[in-house]
Amino acid sequence: MCGIAGIYNFSEKPADHALIEGMTKRLIRRGPDGGGVWVEGRAALGHRRLAIRDLSPAGAQPFHSACGQIVVAYNGELYNDREIAATLGRTRGFVARTGCDTEVIPESYLEWGEHFVERLEGIFAIALYDRRDGTLLLARDGNGTKPLYIRMTRDGLHFASETKAFLADPAFSPAFDPAQLSHMLALGYVAPAESLFLGVRQLAPGTCLVIDRQGLRERRFWRPLRAVEPSGSLDHSAERVIDTLRGVVSDQIVSDVPLAVLQSGGIDSTLISACLPEKCDVRLFSVRFADRSHDESELAGIIAGRLKRPISFIDLARADVLQDFRMMVDAVDGALADSSALATFQLARAVSRYATVALSGDGADEYFGGYPTYRTSAITNRLKPLLFQAVLRRANRIATSMARPSDERIGKGEIIVRLLDGMASASPHASWRRYLRDANRPDLYGVPLKPLIDSNPLAGYAEAGADGRDAWEKGLLADQRYYLPGDMLIKTDRTSMYHGLEVRVPFLDRRMCELAGGIDRRQLVDIKGGTKIVLRRAAERLGLPAEVFRARKMGFNLPMNALLRNELQPHGDRLLDRHADILEPHLSADSIRRIWREHREQKRDHRFTVWTLLVLATFKEDTLSL
């Protein structure tokens, strides 16, 4: 698990050695154990290493094939490298020189060409250069677990694990992309194939980019799908989940460094812990919140006791919240306003003191129907023909004006607003995830964003699930293809890698994803039966505490309003009031002040918009103003 960077010039102009050194250096937190660069002609690859398998220098990158013709810089972890190595041994006489999974990548390319990526099971962002003919290949895993950003330049392209690497180039003048700024204000993150900066994008999840003598081309090699005719009883499906997850977890605990599980009181991480091999030395880590409405530590302790696993509890610090907030913003390059990123950042720091690898339950909600909004979508889909849209819109405006800040995870007023908003929308699931309301856009948008006032920033989210058969399935697919790579996986990757911690995600193994895609929808979500039905049945069959499979989903969230009212209020007063012009010309300083003051004085609940503005302003001050 590492950080990569690269340069590829379309002409024969030599790649800049000093520049690739600078780009790689800016990724040092992703790989604190070593680094290297390789430069030859038009191409350059850089790598920062977080050593996990074969800790010797033999695992250093950029890595060359045995014949010396293929060079690879790779960020990620393969779980089927041994099977691939065995196949290559039979077909090519391949003999491993190291204990690293990296070694099979160049040899697989030599055997199967660019289609080797379809054979990989794992999380990865790969840069491969073929010295024989000057071909460059970039690839990103199917769910977008590992990041890869691309910037077109005057001479060719640059790529890197994080956008901060591009700041090493004096020719790069970072400027906000108005469309993605609008998107982030609306949803709290940029689109999963874009970035916050003009001229920078992400390679889409499950995509391979190739530059060769024929030019530049991209192709999608995998994406989440739902089966047309799933079958099997609930008990049968639950047993398949258990058997598959046990195999996946067994594959993912391969490591030469200490391992951990990020254990909440929820069903996802509990199933992972329950599927660990009995003799595996893995410690569980759980978070404690002083606010009982956010705390699951008691249940996590019960789970650890039932599984006979050691557990450590982490009390998230509030003494240095502002400092942690600033570092979190730096970690995500200002492009994520999910408040749980701060809690994940603090958790990753604590866990990294014990372990270098951790397993997480990320992805289970999106693939196995864990969000209550899926049930609401199904209900709304039935009620919508009976509802008058004009009445709904008016009720929404009234509810919005009456909603007040609350220390609850999501205040009752906010829940009503989102429900009404979704009922009045053509894409209800996307609407329920909205941050900035349409009514605030005209005043908040500055000149660069004014042309976007009449556009729908939620359109991409809705389109991602357009091939779903109804509102429920559209929402599920949209979350898998859009929300998961755009928000959840960005959060996990950036906050963990900032502390040199690799997080593996068993529920996003392709075997689990394809299993989930073939499970009857009534075994995932039912209007009467709740959410994640098959996972709850799996937990029950494993003999886990009833509190686990009967509990309502809590999520991993910080007491956002409490922080904005206390530790972060002076920071907000400075950046969103006295110096609110820091986000001009893109956003109106007067509107920023109004939103901040209304929230601070508890006249309106603007918590999600305020948090987003504070992230953007902090990023602008700490990074772009340097």
PyMOL commands that set and color helices and strands:
alter all, ss='L'
color gray80, all
select helices_A, chain A and resi 17-25+28-30+57-59+81-92+101-119+163-168+178-187+234-252+267-274+292-294+297-307+321-331+340-352+364-368+372-386+389-402+412-423+428-432+438-444+447-452+459-464+471-497+506-508+510-517+521-523+533-541+546-550+560-565+569-578+580-583+589-600+607-624
alter helices_A, ss='H'
color red, helices_A
select strands_A, chain A and resi 2-9+35-40+43-49+63-64+70-78+122-130+135-140+149-152+156-160+200-202+207-212+215-220+259-262+282-288+311-315+357-359+502-504
alter strands_A, ss='S'
color yellow, strands_A
deselect
rebuild
show_as cartoon
